[in-house]
Amino acid sequence: MTENTALENNVVSIAGKVITNPEFSHEVYGEGFYITTIQVPRLSDTYDNIPVMFSERLVSPDKINVSDYLSVEGQFRSYNNYNNNKGHKLMLTVFAREIEIHKEEVAQKNPNQICLNGYVCRKPMYRTTPFGREIADILLAVNRAYNKSDYIPCIAWGRNARFAGTFEIGDNIRIWGRIQSRVYQKKLSDGQVEERVAYEVSVSKMEVIKENNNKKDEKGD
């Protein structure tokens, strides 16, 4: 797979307010990578707190400060974190390819957009809540350059959830939506409860792609 094709498989555009100063993440061949968190507004007057990873060669970390505003173009990526001897944990961040820094909020019609083209890698879980709301969980493997893949959890609602319930492992799916953060409580082996944050794609539209690149079906809100 070419790099250009991989870029088209995973496209993210987000904008929001910086709420954490950049912290060093890791280094690859002398290139340092940092993570900051930005607060991205929802239509419902709430926010998603989304981690953004960037290279020091893209922007110096000392140029990004709390209360700045960022516009970010990039990809939603996953990687395994083996820290603290707790076993591996799938980590999700927006990997920045372009960053613009603003001192004031820039009005955007849609500050949180993502489009993914990937493959269903486990049978979607369709269910209804006690209040009768339909939900389906989808795990999408999105190919990256150099034979790598990102594993992106997605969540669909309503008729999108019913549609997702028909997917089979290996189906090629294109998804449009937004990245959302969700706080949950994890019970540890010693009985303590730890508050954690999950990141996933909330689906607004999806389609199944046949091998001949024709649409099998399409659903949207």
C-alpha positions as CSV (number, residue, x, y, z in Angstrom):
1,M,0.0,0.0,0.0
2,T,1.3,3.5,-0.9
3,E,1.5,6.2,1.7
4,N,-1.0,8.3,-0.2
5,T,-3.6,5.5,-0.2
6,A,-3.0,5.0,3.5
7,L,-3.6,8.7,4.2
8,E,-6.9,8.5,2.3
9,N,-8.0,5.6,4.5
10,N,-7.8,7.6,7.7
11,V,-8.6,11.4,7.6
12,V,-9.2,13.5,10.7
13,S,-9.9,17.2,11.2
14,I,-10.4,18.5,14.7
15,A,-10.2,21.9,16.4
16,G,-10.3,22.9,20.0
17,K,-8.8,24.4,23.1
18,V,-5.5,23.1,24.6
19,I,-6.1,21.8,28.1
20,T,-2.8,20.1,28.9
21,N,0.8,21.2,28.1
22,P,2.6,18.9,25.7
23,E,4.3,16.0,27.4
24,F,7.1,13.9,25.9
25,S,5.9,10.5,24.5
26,H,8.7,8.8,22.7
27,E,11.6,9.2,20.3
28,V,12.1,7.5,16.9
29,Y,15.5,7.9,15.1
30,G,16.2,11.0,17.0
31,E,12.8,12.6,16.4
32,G,10.8,13.4,19.5
33,F,7.0,13.0,19.7
34,Y,4.8,14.8,22.2
35,I,1.1,14.5,23.3
36,T,-1.2,17.3,24.2
37,T,-5.0,17.2,24.9
38,I,-7.5,19.5,23.3
39,Q,-11.1,20.2,24.3
40,V,-13.3,19.8,21.2
41,P,-16.8,21.2,21.4
42,R,-19.9,19.2,20.7
43,L,-23.3,20.5,19.4
44,S,-24.8,19.7,22.8
45,D,-22.6,22.3,24.7
46,T,-20.4,19.5,26.0
47,Y,-16.9,18.6,25.0
48,D,-14.6,15.7,23.9
49,N,-11.1,15.7,25.3
50,I,-9.0,14.3,22.6
51,P,-5.2,13.5,22.8
52,V,-3.1,14.8,19.9
53,M,0.4,13.4,19.1
54,F,2.8,15.6,17.1
55,S,6.4,15.6,16.1
56,E,8.8,18.3,17.4
57,R,9.8,18.7,13.7
58,L,6.2,19.7,12.9
59,V,6.0,22.2,15.8
60,S,8.2,22.9,18.8
61,P,6.4,21.8,22.0
62,D,7.2,25.0,23.8
63,K,5.0,26.9,21.2
64,I,1.9,25.1,22.4
65,N,0.4,26.4,25.7
66,V,-2.7,25.7,27.8
67,S,-5.6,28.0,26.6
68,D,-4.2,28.2,23.0
69,Y,-6.5,26.9,20.2
70,L,-5.3,24.3,17.7
71,S,-6.6,23.2,14.3
72,V,-5.3,19.7,13.5
73,E,-5.3,17.6,10.4
74,G,-4.1,14.1,10.7
75,Q,-5.0,10.4,11.4
76,F,-6.6,8.5,14.3
77,R,-4.0,6.0,15.3
78,S,-3.8,3.1,17.8
79,Y,-0.8,1.7,19.5
80,N,-0.1,-0.7,22.4
81,N,1.1,0.8,25.7
82,Y,2.9,-1.6,28.0
83,N,3.7,0.8,30.8
84,N,3.3,0.2,34.5
85,N,3.4,-3.6,34.3
86,K,-0.4,-3.7,33.8
87,G,-0.3,-5.5,30.5
88,H,-0.9,-4.0,27.2
89,K,-3.6,-1.4,26.6
90,L,-4.8,-0.1,23.3
91,M,-4.1,3.7,23.2
92,L,-5.7,6.0,20.7
93,T,-4.5,9.4,19.6
94,V,-4.9,11.8,16.7
95,F,-1.5,11.8,14.9
96,A,-1.0,15.3,13.6
97,R,0.3,16.0,10.1
98,E,-0.6,19.7,10.1
99,I,-1.2,22.0,13.1
100,E,-2.2,25.6,13.3
101,I,-1.9,27.5,16.6
102,H,-4.4,30.3,17.4
103,K,-4.6,32.5,20.4
104,E,-8.4,32.8,20.1
105,E,-11.1,30.3,19.2
106,V,-11.7,30.0,15.5
107,A,-15.3,29.4,14.5
108,Q,-15.7,26.2,12.5
109,K,-18.9,24.6,11.3
110,N,-17.7,21.1,12.2
111,P,-14.7,21.0,14.5
112,N,-14.6,17.2,14.8
113,Q,-14.7,15.1,11.6
114,I,-13.3,11.7,10.7
115,C,-13.5,9.4,7.7
116,L,-12.2,5.8,7.9
117,N,-11.9,3.0,5.3
118,G,-11.1,-0.3,6.9
119,Y,-12.0,-3.9,7.6
120,V,-14.3,-5.4,10.2
121,C,-12.0,-7.5,12.4
122,R,-14.5,-9.0,14.8
123,K,-18.2,-9.6,14.6
124,P,-20.0,-6.3,15.6
125,M,-21.9,-6.5,18.9
126,Y,-25.5,-5.3,18.4
127,R,-27.6,-4.7,21.5
128,T,-30.3,-2.5,23.0
129,T,-30.1,-0.4,26.2
130,P,-32.6,-0.8,29.0
131,F,-34.2,2.3,27.6
132,G,-34.6,0.6,24.1
133,R,-31.8,2.5,22.4
134,E,-30.0,0.4,19.7
135,I,-26.2,0.3,19.8
136,A,-23.6,-1.6,17.9
137,D,-19.8,-1.8,18.6
138,I,-17.5,-2.1,15.6
139,L,-13.8,-2.7,15.6
140,L,-12.2,-1.5,12.4
141,A,-8.7,-2.4,11.1
142,V,-7.5,0.5,9.0
143,N,-4.4,-0.1,6.9
144,R,-1.4,2.2,7.3
145,A,1.7,2.4,5.2
146,Y,4.6,-0.1,5.7
147,N,2.2,-3.0,6.4
148,K,0.9,-1.5,9.7
149,S,-2.7,-1.2,10.8
150,D,-4.7,0.9,13.3
151,Y,-7.5,-0.7,15.2
152,I,-10.3,1.8,15.8
153,P,-13.3,1.1,18.0
154,C,-16.5,2.6,16.5
155,I,-20.0,2.9,17.9
156,A,-23.2,3.2,15.9
157,W,-26.7,4.0,16.9
158,G,-30.3,3.4,15.7
159,R,-30.6,2.2,12.1
160,N,-26.8,2.4,11.8
161,A,-26.5,0.0,14.6
162,R,-29.0,-2.4,12.9
163,F,-27.0,-2.1,9.7
164,A,-23.7,-2.8,11.5
165,G,-25.3,-5.9,13.0
166,T,-25.3,-7.4,9.5
167,F,-21.5,-6.9,9.0
168,E,-19.2,-9.9,8.8
169,I,-15.5,-10.2,9.7
170,G,-13.5,-9.1,6.7
171,D,-16.2,-6.7,5.3
172,N,-14.7,-3.5,3.9
173,I,-16.4,-0.6,5.5
174,R,-16.3,3.2,5.1
175,I,-17.3,5.3,8.1
176,W,-17.9,9.0,8.6
177,G,-18.4,10.5,12.1
178,R,-16.6,12.2,14.9
179,I,-14.1,11.2,17.6
180,Q,-15.6,11.1,21.1
181,S,-14.2,10.6,24.6
182,R,-16.0,8.7,27.2
183,V,-15.2,8.4,31.0
184,Y,-15.8,5.0,32.6
185,Q,-14.9,3.2,35.7
186,K,-12.7,0.1,35.7
187,K,-12.7,-2.3,38.6
188,L,-9.1,-3.5,39.4
189,S,-8.1,-6.9,40.7
190,D,-7.5,-5.5,44.2
191,G,-11.1,-4.2,44.3
192,Q,-10.3,-0.6,43.7
193,V,-12.1,1.4,41.0
194,E,-10.1,3.5,38.6
195,E,-11.5,6.2,36.4
196,R,-10.4,5.9,32.7
197,V,-11.2,7.5,29.4
198,A,-12.1,5.6,26.3
199,Y,-11.9,7.0,22.8
200,E,-14.0,5.8,19.9
201,V,-15.6,7.0,16.6
202,S,-19.3,7.9,16.9
203,V,-20.7,7.0,13.5
204,S,-23.0,9.3,11.5
205,K,-22.9,7.5,8.2
206,M,-21.4,4.2,6.9
207,E,-21.3,2.0,3.8
208,V,-20.0,-1.4,2.8
209,I,-17.6,-1.5,-0.1
210,K,-17.6,-4.5,-2.5
211,E,-14.4,-5.8,-4.1
212,N,-15.3,-4.1,-7.3
213,N,-15.6,-0.8,-5.4
214,N,-19.4,-0.6,-5.8
215,K,-21.5,0.2,-2.8
216,K,-23.3,-2.8,-1.2
217,D,-25.5,-0.6,0.9
218,E,-25.3,2.7,2.8
219,K,-26.9,4.1,6.0
220,G,-26.8,7.4,7.7
221,D,-28.5,9.3,10.5
